[in-house]
Amino acid sequence: MTFVRTRLVLDAMSSGQLLAVTLHGEEPLRNVSRSASALGHAIISQRDETDGSVTLFIRKA
């Protein structure tokens, strides 16, 4: 479900824009990273947050 929400935002964005997604847990991180890459978007970086979450930065293709 997390990637569905992420994809809705990505679909509304212009090519080249950057999206920051905050994820909680390993499974959402794996799923969003894998699915975004499969659609041709670039994973720019990820940042570990102090609360245990991870912020993933995605550039829209």
PyMOL Python script that loads the backbone (N, CA, C, O; Angstrom):
from pymol import cmd

cmd.read_pdbstr("""\
ATOM      1  N   MET A   1       0.819  -1.195   0.000  1.00  0.00           N
ATOM      2  CA  MET A   1       0.000   0.000   0.000  1.00  0.00           C
ATOM      3  C   MET A   1       0.866   1.264   0.000  1.00  0.00           C
ATOM      4  O   MET A   1       0.474   2.287  -0.561  1.00  0.00           O
ATOM      5  N   THR A   2       2.030   1.189   0.624  1.00  0.00           N
ATOM      6  CA  THR A   2       2.909   2.361   0.677  1.00  0.00           C
ATOM      7  C   THR A   2       3.325   2.796  -0.715  1.00  0.00           C
ATOM      8  O   THR A   2       3.340   3.991  -1.009  1.00  0.00           O
ATOM      9  N   PHE A   3       3.668   1.836  -1.588  1.00  0.00           N
ATOM     10  CA  PHE A   3       4.087   2.245  -2.925  1.00  0.00           C
ATOM     11  C   PHE A   3       2.922   2.794  -3.722  1.00  0.00           C
ATOM     12  O   PHE A   3       3.128   3.664  -4.569  1.00  0.00           O
ATOM     13  N   VAL A   4       1.725   2.330  -3.493  1.00  0.00           N
ATOM     14  CA  VAL A   4       0.559   2.871  -4.210  1.00  0.00           C
ATOM     15  C   VAL A   4       0.445   4.368  -3.938  1.00  0.00           C
ATOM     16  O   VAL A   4       0.239   5.155  -4.862  1.00  0.00           O
ATOM     17  N   ARG A   5       0.578   4.755  -2.685  1.00  0.00           N
ATOM     18  CA  ARG A   5       0.525   6.186  -2.335  1.00  0.00           C
ATOM     19  C   ARG A   5       1.697   6.947  -2.962  1.00  0.00           C
ATOM     20  O   ARG A   5       1.530   8.062  -3.457  1.00  0.00           O
ATOM     21  N   THR A   6       2.874   6.337  -2.935  1.00  0.00           N
ATOM     22  CA  THR A   6       4.051   6.966  -3.531  1.00  0.00           C
ATOM     23  C   THR A   6       3.864   7.129  -5.028  1.00  0.00           C
ATOM     24  O   THR A   6       4.205   8.172  -5.584  1.00  0.00           O
ATOM     25  N   ARG A   7       3.332   6.121  -5.680  1.00  0.00           N
ATOM     26  CA  ARG A   7       3.141   6.191  -7.127  1.00  0.00           C
ATOM     27  C   ARG A   7       2.122   7.255  -7.512  1.00  0.00           C
ATOM     28  O   ARG A   7       2.291   7.929  -8.528  1.00  0.00           O
ATOM     29  N   LEU A   8       1.079   7.413  -6.726  1.00  0.00           N
ATOM     30  CA  LEU A   8       0.095   8.462  -7.018  1.00  0.00           C
ATOM     31  C   LEU A   8       0.754   9.841  -7.012  1.00  0.00           C
ATOM     32  O   LEU A   8       0.455  10.683  -7.859  1.00  0.00           O
ATOM     33  N   VAL A   9       1.641  10.061  -6.061  1.00  0.00           N
ATOM     34  CA  VAL A   9       2.354  11.344  -6.007  1.00  0.00           C
ATOM     35  C   VAL A   9       3.306  11.460  -7.184  1.00  0.00           C
ATOM     36  O   VAL A   9       3.354  12.504  -7.835  1.00  0.00           O
ATOM     37  N   LEU A  10       4.066  10.408  -7.470  1.00  0.00           N
ATOM     38  CA  LEU A  10       4.998  10.435  -8.600  1.00  0.00           C
ATOM     39  C   LEU A  10       4.271  10.699  -9.918  1.00  0.00           C
ATOM     40  O   LEU A  10       4.763  11.456 -10.755  1.00  0.00           O
ATOM     41  N   ASP A  11       3.111  10.085 -10.106  1.00  0.00           N
ATOM     42  CA  ASP A  11       2.355  10.273 -11.342  1.00  0.00           C
ATOM     43  C   ASP A  11       1.923  11.728 -11.535  1.00  0.00           C
ATOM     44  O   ASP A  11       1.793  12.193 -12.667  1.00  0.00           O
ATOM     45  N   ALA A  12       1.703  12.440 -10.438  1.00  0.00           N
ATOM     46  CA  ALA A  12       1.269  13.836 -10.510  1.00  0.00           C
ATOM     47  C   ALA A  12       2.434  14.816 -10.682  1.00  0.00           C
ATOM     48  O   ALA A  12       2.218  15.998 -10.951  1.00  0.00           O
ATOM     49  N   MET A  13       3.661  14.327 -10.528  1.00  0.00           N
ATOM     50  CA  MET A  13       4.842  15.187 -10.593  1.00  0.00           C
ATOM     51  C   MET A  13       5.363  15.314 -12.025  1.00  0.00           C
ATOM     52  O   MET A  13       5.060  14.488 -12.886  1.00  0.00           O
ATOM     53  N   SER A  14       6.147  16.359 -12.259  1.00  0.00           N
ATOM     54  CA  SER A  14       6.814  16.543 -13.545  1.00  0.00           C
ATOM     55  C   SER A  14       8.136  15.773 -13.542  1.00  0.00           C
ATOM     56  O   SER A  14       8.731  15.525 -12.493  1.00  0.00           O
ATOM     57  N   SER A  15       8.567  15.411 -14.725  1.00  0.00           N
ATOM     58  CA  SER A  15       9.837  14.703 -14.869  1.00  0.00           C
ATOM     59  C   SER A  15      10.972  15.528 -14.276  1.00  0.00           C
ATOM     60  O   SER A  15      11.060  16.735 -14.499  1.00  0.00           O
ATOM     61  N   GLY A  16      11.845  14.857 -13.513  1.00  0.00           N
ATOM     62  CA  GLY A  16      12.995  15.511 -12.916  1.00  0.00           C
ATOM     63  C   GLY A  16      12.771  16.019 -11.508  1.00  0.00           C
ATOM     64  O   GLY A  16      13.730  16.351 -10.813  1.00  0.00           O
ATOM     65  N   GLN A  17      11.511  16.086 -11.071  1.00  0.00           N
ATOM     66  CA  GLN A  17      11.252  16.549  -9.710  1.00  0.00           C
ATOM     67  C   GLN A  17      11.689  15.511  -8.696  1.00  0.00           C
ATOM     68  O   GLN A  17      11.769  14.322  -9.005  1.00  0.00           O
ATOM     69  N   LEU A  18      11.971  15.964  -7.486  1.00  0.00           N
ATOM     70  CA  LEU A  18      12.457  15.111  -6.409  1.00  0.00           C
ATOM     71  C   LEU A  18      11.358  14.900  -5.371  1.00  0.00           C
ATOM     72  O   LEU A  18      10.679  15.844  -4.967  1.00  0.00           O
ATOM     73  N   LEU A  19      11.196  13.655  -4.950  1.00  0.00           N
ATOM     74  CA  LEU A  19      10.206  13.285  -3.941  1.00  0.00           C
ATOM     75  C   LEU A  19      10.922  12.683  -2.743  1.00  0.00           C
ATOM     76  O   LEU A  19      11.763  11.798  -2.901  1.00  0.00           O
ATOM     77  N   ALA A  20      10.595  13.154  -1.551  1.00  0.00           N
ATOM     78  CA  ALA A  20      11.116  12.580  -0.310  1.00  0.00           C
ATOM     79  C   ALA A  20      10.001  11.774   0.331  1.00  0.00           C
ATOM     80  O   ALA A  20       8.921  12.302   0.594  1.00  0.00           O
ATOM     81  N   VAL A  21      10.257  10.489   0.583  1.00  0.00           N
ATOM     82  CA  VAL A  21       9.267   9.596   1.173  1.00  0.00           C
ATOM     83  C   VAL A  21       9.839   9.063   2.484  1.00  0.00           C
ATOM     84  O   VAL A  21      10.935   8.501   2.505  1.00  0.00           O
ATOM     85  N   THR A  22       9.099   9.240   3.570  1.00  0.00           N
ATOM     86  CA  THR A  22       9.525   8.710   4.865  1.00  0.00           C
ATOM     87  C   THR A  22       8.882   7.347   5.069  1.00  0.00           C
ATOM     88  O   THR A  22       7.662   7.201   4.984  1.00  0.00           O
ATOM     89  N   LEU A  23       9.716   6.356   5.340  1.00  0.00           N
ATOM     90  CA  LEU A  23       9.265   4.976   5.456  1.00  0.00           C
ATOM     91  C   LEU A  23       9.625   4.407   6.820  1.00  0.00           C
ATOM     92  O   LEU A  23      10.672   4.726   7.385  1.00  0.00           O
ATOM     93  N   HIS A  24       8.754   3.570   7.334  1.00  0.00           N
ATOM     94  CA  HIS A  24       8.968   2.929   8.634  1.00  0.00           C
ATOM     95  C   HIS A  24       9.030   1.424   8.418  1.00  0.00           C
ATOM     96  O   HIS A  24       8.021   0.803   8.082  1.00  0.00           O
ATOM     97  N   GLY A  25      10.195   0.837   8.605  1.00  0.00           N
ATOM     98  CA  GLY A  25      10.355  -0.611   8.459  1.00  0.00           C
ATOM     99  C   GLY A  25      11.101  -0.993   7.205  1.00  0.00           C
ATOM    100  O   GLY A  25      11.173  -0.236   6.237  1.00  0.00           O
ATOM    101  N   GLU A  26      11.659  -2.201   7.250  1.00  0.00           N
ATOM    102  CA  GLU A  26      12.456  -2.711   6.132  1.00  0.00           C
ATOM    103  C   GLU A  26      11.609  -3.061   4.914  1.00  0.00           C
ATOM    104  O   GLU A  26      12.013  -2.784   3.784  1.00  0.00           O
ATOM    105  N   GLU A  27      10.460  -3.655   5.121  1.00  0.00           N
ATOM    106  CA  GLU A  27       9.630  -4.083   3.992  1.00  0.00           C
ATOM    107  C   GLU A  27       9.175  -2.909   3.128  1.00  0.00           C
ATOM    108  O   GLU A  27       9.322  -2.979   1.908  1.00  0.00           O
ATOM    109  N   PRO A  28       8.628  -1.830   3.699  1.00  0.00           N
ATOM    110  CA  PRO A  28       8.263  -0.694   2.848  1.00  0.00           C
ATOM    111  C   PRO A  28       9.469  -0.104   2.110  1.00  0.00           C
ATOM    112  O   PRO A  28       9.348   0.302   0.954  1.00  0.00           O
ATOM    113  N   LEU A  29      10.614  -0.055   2.760  1.00  0.00           N
ATOM    114  CA  LEU A  29      11.814   0.465   2.115  1.00  0.00           C
ATOM    115  C   LEU A  29      12.191  -0.384   0.906  1.00  0.00           C
ATOM    116  O   LEU A  29      12.469   0.151  -0.167  1.00  0.00           O
ATOM    117  N   ARG A  30      12.201  -1.698   1.075  1.00  0.00           N
ATOM    118  CA  ARG A  30      12.519  -2.597  -0.053  1.00  0.00           C
ATOM    119  C   ARG A  30      11.490  -2.452  -1.169  1.00  0.00           C
ATOM    120  O   ARG A  30      11.853  -2.338  -2.340  1.00  0.00           O
ATOM    121  N   ASN A  31      10.210  -2.456  -0.810  1.00  0.00           N
ATOM    122  CA  ASN A  31       9.150  -2.411  -1.827  1.00  0.00           C
ATOM    123  C   ASN A  31       9.147  -1.105  -2.611  1.00  0.00           C
ATOM    124  O   ASN A  31       9.053  -1.118  -3.839  1.00  0.00           O
ATOM    125  N   VAL A  32       9.249   0.018  -1.913  1.00  0.00           N
ATOM    126  CA  VAL A  32       9.217   1.313  -2.599  1.00  0.00           C
ATOM    127  C   VAL A  32      10.460   1.479  -3.464  1.00  0.00           C
ATOM    128  O   VAL A  32      10.353   1.923  -4.607  1.00  0.00           O
ATOM    129  N   SER A  33      11.628   1.135  -2.949  1.00  0.00           N
ATOM    130  CA  SER A  33      12.865   1.246  -3.731  1.00  0.00           C
ATOM    131  C   SER A  33      12.797   0.392  -4.993  1.00  0.00           C
ATOM    132  O   SER A  33      13.084   0.869  -6.091  1.00  0.00           O
ATOM    133  N   ARG A  34      12.416  -0.865  -4.828  1.00  0.00           N
ATOM    134  CA  ARG A  34      12.360  -1.791  -5.961  1.00  0.00           C
ATOM    135  C   ARG A  34      11.326  -1.352  -7.002  1.00  0.00           C
ATOM    136  O   ARG A  34      11.607  -1.357  -8.200  1.00  0.00           O
ATOM    137  N   SER A  35      10.149  -0.977  -6.547  1.00  0.00           N
ATOM    138  CA  SER A  35       9.078  -0.605  -7.472  1.00  0.00           C
ATOM    139  C   SER A  35       9.377   0.702  -8.201  1.00  0.00           C
ATOM    140  O   SER A  35       9.122   0.812  -9.400  1.00  0.00           O
ATOM    141  N   ALA A  36       9.911   1.685  -7.493  1.00  0.00           N
ATOM    142  CA  ALA A  36      10.251   2.957  -8.139  1.00  0.00           C
ATOM    143  C   ALA A  36      11.338   2.748  -9.194  1.00  0.00           C
ATOM    144  O   ALA A  36      11.255   3.290 -10.296  1.00  0.00           O
ATOM    145  N   SER A  37      12.345   1.970  -8.852  1.00  0.00           N
ATOM    146  CA  SER A  37      13.411   1.677  -9.815  1.00  0.00           C
ATOM    147  C   SER A  37      12.880   0.928 -11.028  1.00  0.00           C
ATOM    148  O   SER A  37      13.287   1.207 -12.155  1.00  0.00           O
ATOM    149  N   ALA A  38      11.979  -0.016 -10.808  1.00  0.00           N
ATOM    150  CA  ALA A  38      11.405  -0.796 -11.908  1.00  0.00           C
ATOM    151  C   ALA A  38      10.624   0.084 -12.881  1.00  0.00           C
ATOM    152  O   ALA A  38      10.520  -0.234 -14.066  1.00  0.00           O
ATOM    153  N   LEU A  39      10.079   1.185 -12.380  1.00  0.00           N
ATOM    154  CA  LEU A  39       9.336   2.116 -13.236  1.00  0.00           C
ATOM    155  C   LEU A  39      10.245   3.155 -13.885  1.00  0.00           C
ATOM    156  O   LEU A  39       9.771   4.023 -14.618  1.00  0.00           O
ATOM    157  N   GLY A  40      11.544   3.071 -13.620  1.00  0.00           N
ATOM    158  CA  GLY A  40      12.504   3.960 -14.262  1.00  0.00           C
ATOM    159  C   GLY A  40      12.879   5.191 -13.469  1.00  0.00           C
ATOM    160  O   GLY A  40      13.652   6.020 -13.949  1.00  0.00           O
ATOM    161  N   HIS A  41      12.348   5.331 -12.258  1.00  0.00           N
ATOM    162  CA  HIS A  41      12.701   6.469 -11.414  1.00  0.00           C
ATOM    163  C   HIS A  41      14.054   6.200 -10.746  1.00  0.00           C
ATOM    164  O   HIS A  41      14.437   5.047 -10.549  1.00  0.00           O
ATOM    165  N   ALA A  42      14.761   7.258 -10.404  1.00  0.00           N
ATOM    166  CA  ALA A  42      16.090   7.110  -9.804  1.00  0.00           C
ATOM    167  C   ALA A  42      16.014   7.289  -8.293  1.00  0.00           C
ATOM    168  O   ALA A  42      15.437   8.256  -7.796  1.00  0.00           O
ATOM    169  N   ILE A  43      16.601   6.349  -7.578  1.00  0.00           N
ATOM    170  CA  ILE A  43      16.748   6.490  -6.130  1.00  0.00           C
ATOM    171  C   ILE A  43      18.019   7.311  -5.927  1.00  0.00           C
ATOM    172  O   ILE A  43      19.120   6.830  -6.194  1.00  0.00           O
ATOM    173  N   ILE A  44      17.868   8.538  -5.459  1.00  0.00           N
ATOM    174  CA  ILE A  44      19.002   9.448  -5.307  1.00  0.00           C
ATOM    175  C   ILE A  44      19.787   9.123  -4.048  1.00  0.00           C
ATOM    176  O   ILE A  44      21.012   9.004  -4.089  1.00  0.00           O
ATOM    177  N   SER A  45      19.087   8.979  -2.929  1.00  0.00           N
ATOM    178  CA  SER A  45      19.753   8.655  -1.670  1.00  0.00           C
ATOM    179  C   SER A  45      18.711   8.251  -0.641  1.00  0.00           C
ATOM    180  O   SER A  45      17.505   8.347  -0.868  1.00  0.00           O
ATOM    181  N   GLN A  46      19.208   7.800   0.484  1.00  0.00           N
ATOM    182  CA  GLN A  46      18.331   7.521   1.614  1.00  0.00           C
ATOM    183  C   GLN A  46      19.030   7.999   2.876  1.00  0.00           C
ATOM    184  O   GLN A  46      20.254   7.935   2.997  1.00  0.00           O
ATOM    185  N   ARG A  47      18.218   8.483   3.816  1.00  0.00           N
ATOM    186  CA  ARG A  47      18.758   9.033   5.057  1.00  0.00           C
ATOM    187  C   ARG A  47      18.074   8.356   6.237  1.00  0.00           C
ATOM    188  O   ARG A  47      16.846   8.319   6.319  1.00  0.00           O
ATOM    189  N   ASP A  48      18.876   7.826   7.142  1.00  0.00           N
ATOM    190  CA  ASP A  48      18.344   7.237   8.369  1.00  0.00           C
ATOM    191  C   ASP A  48      17.975   8.358   9.330  1.00  0.00           C
ATOM    192  O   ASP A  48      18.789   9.241   9.597  1.00  0.00           O
ATOM    193  N   GLU A  49      16.761   8.326   9.845  1.00  0.00           N
ATOM    194  CA  GLU A  49      16.279   9.353  10.759  1.00  0.00           C
ATOM    195  C   GLU A  49      16.466   8.893  12.204  1.00  0.00           C
ATOM    196  O   GLU A  49      16.632   7.702  12.466  1.00  0.00           O
ATOM    197  N   THR A  50      16.437   9.833  13.129  1.00  0.00           N
ATOM    198  CA  THR A  50      16.668   9.514  14.543  1.00  0.00           C
ATOM    199  C   THR A  50      15.549   8.670  15.140  1.00  0.00           C
ATOM    200  O   THR A  50      15.766   7.982  16.138  1.00  0.00           O
ATOM    201  N   ASP A  51      14.351   8.708  14.549  1.00  0.00           N
ATOM    202  CA  ASP A  51      13.231   7.929  15.084  1.00  0.00           C
ATOM    203  C   ASP A  51      13.179   6.504  14.532  1.00  0.00           C
ATOM    204  O   ASP A  51      12.234   5.767  14.809  1.00  0.00           O
ATOM    205  N   GLY A  52      14.190   6.114  13.754  1.00  0.00           N
ATOM    206  CA  GLY A  52      14.236   4.772  13.192  1.00  0.00           C
ATOM    207  C   GLY A  52      13.664   4.663  11.788  1.00  0.00           C
ATOM    208  O   GLY A  52      13.802   3.621  11.147  1.00  0.00           O
ATOM    209  N   SER A  53      13.026   5.715  11.300  1.00  0.00           N
ATOM    210  CA  SER A  53      12.497   5.700   9.951  1.00  0.00           C
ATOM    211  C   SER A  53      13.617   6.017   8.954  1.00  0.00           C
ATOM    212  O   SER A  53      14.729   6.376   9.341  1.00  0.00           O
ATOM    213  N   VAL A  54      13.300   5.876   7.674  1.00  0.00           N
ATOM    214  CA  VAL A  54      14.244   6.180   6.608  1.00  0.00           C
ATOM    215  C   VAL A  54      13.550   7.107   5.622  1.00  0.00           C
ATOM    216  O   VAL A  54      12.408   6.862   5.232  1.00  0.00           O
ATOM    217  N   THR A  55      14.237   8.170   5.217  1.00  0.00           N
ATOM    218  CA  THR A  55      13.718   9.044   4.172  1.00  0.00           C
ATOM    219  C   THR A  55      14.400   8.671   2.875  1.00  0.00           C
ATOM    220  O   THR A  55      15.627   8.693   2.777  1.00  0.00           O
ATOM    221  N   LEU A  56      13.600   8.327   1.879  1.00  0.00           N
ATOM    222  CA  LEU A  56      14.081   7.907   0.573  1.00  0.00           C
ATOM    223  C   LEU A  56      13.838   9.060  -0.410  1.00  0.00           C
ATOM    224  O   LEU A  56      12.733   9.600  -0.473  1.00  0.00           O
ATOM    225  N   PHE A  57      14.861   9.432  -1.168  1.00  0.00           N
ATOM    226  CA  PHE A  57      14.758  10.512  -2.126  1.00  0.00           C
ATOM    227  C   PHE A  57      14.704   9.916  -3.536  1.00  0.00           C
ATOM    228  O   PHE A  57      15.621   9.212  -3.960  1.00  0.00           O
ATOM    229  N   ILE A  58      13.626  10.206  -4.246  1.00  0.00           N
ATOM    230  CA  ILE A  58      13.369   9.629  -5.573  1.00  0.00           C
ATOM    231  C   ILE A  58      13.252  10.755  -6.596  1.00  0.00           C
ATOM    232  O   ILE A  58      12.500  11.707  -6.391  1.00  0.00           O
ATOM    233  N   ARG A  59      14.001  10.645  -7.705  1.00  0.00           N
ATOM    234  CA  ARG A  59      13.855  11.601  -8.799  1.00  0.00           C
ATOM    235  C   ARG A  59      12.973  10.959  -9.864  1.00  0.00           C
ATOM    236  O   ARG A  59      13.245   9.857 -10.341  1.00  0.00           O
ATOM    237  N   LYS A  60      11.907  11.678 -10.226  1.00  0.00           N
ATOM    238  CA  LYS A  60      10.966  11.142 -11.214  1.00  0.00           C
ATOM    239  C   LYS A  60      11.620  11.082 -12.590  1.00  0.00           C
ATOM    240  O   LYS A  60      12.317  12.011 -13.000  1.00  0.00           O
ATOM    241  N   ALA A  61      11.389   9.993 -13.288  1.00  0.00           N
ATOM    242  CA  ALA A  61      11.928   9.798 -14.636  1.00  0.00           C
ATOM    243  C   ALA A  61      11.245  10.724 -15.622  1.00  0.00           C
ATOM    244  O   ALA A  61      11.565  10.705 -16.810  1.00  0.00           O
TER     245      ALA A  61
END
""", "prot")
cmd.dss("prot")
cmd.show_as("cartoon", "prot")
cmd.util.cbc("prot")
cmd.orient("prot")
